[in-house]
Amino acid sequence: MAKKEFDRPERLQFTDAGYATDTLAVRAGQHRSEEGEHSDAIYPTSSFVYTSAAEAAATFGGDIEGNIYSRFTNPTVQAFERRIASMEGGERAIATSSGMAAILSLVLSLMKHGEHLVCSRSVFGSTVSLFDKYISRAGIETTFVDPNDLDAWRAAVRPETRMFFMETPSNPLAEVTDIRAVSEIAKESTAKLVVDNCFLTPALQKPLLLGADIVMHSATKYLDGQGRAIGGVVVGCDADMEEVFGFVRTAGTCLSPFNAWVFQKGLETMPLRMRAHSAAALELAQWLEQQPQVERVYYSGLDSHPQHELATSQQSAFGGVLSFEAKASDGDLRAAAWRLIDATQMISITGNLGDVKTTITHPATTTHGRMSAEARAAAGIRDNLVRVSVGLEDLDDIKADLQLGLNAL
Ligand SMILES: *Cc1c(COP(=O)(O)O)cnc(C)c1O
């Protein structure tokens, strides 16, 4: 039997040039082997073999291109990295074992002892702990600022400031921060702007095109989208990513090939999912605003949101996460929120978000429970606040389930 022809290898690969985000989500970065597999293959291997000692030596020495060990490179992990990098409009991505590992790897590879970072105070709880409790031990100090006070960002800058870190929209109150304006302030200094793009993904917001230097993700959320795996990724220019790569391959904050494959497949449906999550969340937010048992709804897609116009100028939709305050007839805010949550039947009570399944969370006693009561009050997170990550179930069923909760107030 004749051997399979392989004289048009380019027909099996894909070049990004000129394609739209939805196309990149499905096709960018695929590693297709000479077997010609259509769906992405997975390479669950710790190491790689060589045909001779000389080839091994040349590969280890960097004289010829090739894989060595999956803490350094792995074809499945690289395929995921290429796909998310092209979707974000960045030169290169480096995948990590979690979203937190992405932040840790960024800071420890791009900063050193004696340098300083400025961080929005409205970021993920573990991000605050990481900077405040652990990164500080490496002699890197953090100043937390009100993300919407541009003068506060400017005033926090020191000669040794090397990084700005922010998240928009924020969790759980959907505060929107002006990426363009904060990037301008970063450019006046020696700081690089990092944006945690977890809540919107490149399907709805591309921070690098708005002036940010680096984007990071908890891939655990919408990149997977189905609650199956923990992982993270950072995206930026080649020079910065080479530093991050050096840290990740040495420190071992790398992503497993299996999880990379889950995320690679997750990206294929992500733009479609994000539009569906956003449409459902907007309708649900508008409906909640009409309910007599609801005091206030936080969602950047609402006309009543104080930064709705800013949100519209940097996002193409508003994402799947909203929160609202329940009316407490007897004045016990926490009890009202818990009553509402406990009266739902279908919606999952969990801390996670970004899943096809709708989830409901009481931030004050779970995700933000380790903050002091004063810090929570300063951040505007009240005890009657309930967060919903709107999934892909039929919207009428989601509303009916929340109605059970509202009826219990
Ligand atoms: C979950 C989350 C993280 C942390 O990611 P992990 O994958 O859980 O480590 C960081 N930022 C945001 C906005 C998140 O929601």
The ligand as an SDF file (V2000), in Angstrom:
LIG
                    3D

 15 15  0  0  0  0  0  0  0  0999 V2000
  -11.7560   32.4490   39.8220 C   0  0  0  0  0  0  0  0  0  0  0  0
  -11.0680   33.7050   39.5300 C   0  0  0  0  0  0  0  0  0  0  0  0
   -9.6680   33.8200   39.6580 C   0  0  0  0  0  0  0  0  0  0  0  0
   -8.8060   32.6870   40.1740 C   0  0  0  0  0  0  0  0  0  0  0  0
   -8.7810   31.6220   39.2940 O   0  0  0  0  0  0  0  0  0  0  0  0
   -8.5850   30.0850   39.7390 P   0  0  0  0  0  0  0  0  0  0  0  0
   -8.6300   29.3610   38.4470 O   0  0  0  0  0  0  0  0  0  0  0  0
   -9.6860   29.7500   40.6860 O   0  0  0  0  0  0  0  0  0  0  0  0
   -7.2540   30.0040   40.3920 O   0  0  0  0  0  0  0  0  0  0  0  0
   -9.0960   35.0280   39.3320 C   0  0  0  0  0  0  0  0  0  0  0  0
   -9.8310   36.0760   38.9130 N   0  0  0  0  0  0  0  0  0  0  0  0
  -11.1680   36.0020   38.7810 C   0  0  0  0  0  0  0  0  0  0  0  0
  -11.9280   37.1800   38.3050 C   0  0  0  0  0  0  0  0  0  0  0  0
  -11.8360   34.8250   39.0890 C   0  0  0  0  0  0  0  0  0  0  0  0
  -13.1730   34.7690   38.9860 O   0  0  0  0  0  0  0  0  0  0  0  0
  1  2  1  0
  2  3  1  0
  2 14  2  0
  3  4  1  0
  3 10  2  0
  4  5  1  0
  5  6  1  0
  6  7  2  0
  6  8  1  0
  6  9  1  0
 10 11  1  0
 11 12  2  0
 12 13  1  0
 12 14  1  0
 14 15  1  0
M  END
$$$$
